[in-house]
Amino acid sequence: MTLTDLPNIGPVLAAHLRAAGIHTPEQLREIGAAEAFLRIRTAADPTICLHALEALAGAVEGVRKSALPADRKAELKRWFNDVTRGIKTGV
């Protein structure tokens, strides 16, 4: 299985993941969406957005981002807002 076999991971996000040192679905699942997001932000795309974070979370959970529960999306949004303001917390 490759990164693009995961839901929500197209060629661009897969390239960002690889640039961030994440090469397999197993690696992505192991580090989680938040850590992958931070690594992409540092290594590949400092402007990575909330939609990409949701896509990563869905990929980790094996679902389309639209299928993420509302409370999970709210949690991701709070975390994203904290990170973009310079506050690092866990999700």
N, C-alpha and C positions, 0 to 999 in steps of 0.2 A: 504494500500500500504506500502511496506517495502523499505528500501534503495536499495536492489538488484533488485527491480522492475524498478528502474530508468535506463536509458541508461548509459552504461559505468561503472556501479557500480557492481563489482563482489564481491565475498566473502572477499577477502583480503582488498580491499578499504573500504568495508562496516565495517569490523572489525576495521580498522584505524579510520573511522568516529565515531564509537561507543566509542572507546578509547578516542577520543577527545571530547566526550560529545554530539555528534550529533547522534540522534537515529531515526529520522524520515525524510522522504523527505521534509516535511514542514519546519523542522528546518534547513535543508541544504539550501533550497530556501531562507529562511529568512536571514540567515547570509551571503550567497553567497559563491562563489568558493574561493575567495582570503582568506577570514577569515577561511573557513574550511581548506584550505591548511595550513595556519599558525598554526592552532590548531593541525592538524595532525603532522606537523613538530615538535611541542613542545611535544605532548603527546604520539605519537606512532612511528614516523619514521622520524628522522632528515635528512634522505637522500632522502626524497620524491622528485620526479622528475617533470620536465615540462609536461611529458605525463599525470601524475596524475592530475596536475592542469587543463590541457585541458579536461580530463575526468570529473572532477568536474564541470567545466564550462558547458560542454555539458549536464551533468545531471541536472544542475540548469535550463538550457534552454530547456530541454526535447528532446535533439537531440544527435546522436552519435557524438563523438568528431571529426570525419572526416567530418561532415557536418557543423562544425563551419566555419563562413566566414573567409577568409584570413586576413582581418583587425583585427578581434577579436583574431585570433591566434597570430598575430604580437604583439598586445597589451599584451596578456598574456605572451608572451616570454620576452618582455621588462620588465614587472613587475617581472617575475621570476628572470631575470638576476639582477635586482635591489635588490631583496630580498636576493638572494644568495651572493650579495656583501655587504649586511648589510644595504641597503637603503630600507625603507618601504614607499610604495606609494599605492594609491588605484587603483583598476581596476574595 
